[in-house]
Amino acid sequence: MLPSKSVISADWPAFRGPNASGIANTTGLPTEFGPKLNVVWQTVLPAGASSPVVTAEHIFLTGAGERKLETLCLDRASGRILWRISHSLAL
């Protein structure tokens, strides 16, 4: 069992956010994005359709490619992949 930690406003711990409402309480967020507009970092990731889990320091997500399912942890500040776990998909 992991020790519990209170969710801070920067956390997005589950699908559709802290209250499953899909609404963040954060203000002052950009309303436009582009290749060089309001982008902090870019990281090449496998294709995926899951909702990321975001904490103050990390982003956790899943993706699939090359006949495997991957779980990844990224550094939230830099986008650097900290670890990756791959599982082969049986066909």
JOUR-V493958 format. One record per backbone hydrogen bond with DSSP energy under -0.5 kcal/mol. NH is the residue of the N-H (numbers start at 1). CO is the residue of the C=O. E is the energy in kcal/mol with one decimal. If there is no record, write none. Layout:
# JOUR-V493958
nh->[NH,NH]
co->[CO,CO]
e->[E,E]
This chain:
# JOUR-V493958
nh->[11,12,17,20,22,34,38,40,47,53,54,54,55,59,60,61,63,64,65,68,69,70,71,72,73,74,75,76,76,79,82,82,83,85,87,89,90]
co->[8,54,14,17,16,37,36,38,64,60,12,52,58,74,53,72,70,47,68,65,87,63,85,61,83,59,80,57,74,75,73,80,73,71,69,67,88]
e->[-2.2,-3.9,-2.4,-1.3,-3.3,-1.6,-0.6,-0.5,-0.6,-2.6,-2.2,-0.5,-3.0,-1.9,-2.9,-2.0,-2.1,-3.4,-2.2,-1.0,-3.0,-3.4,-2.4,-3.2,-2.3,-2.9,-2.7,-2.5,-0.5,-2.9,-3.0,-0.6,-1.3,-2.8,-2.6,-2.6,-0.5]
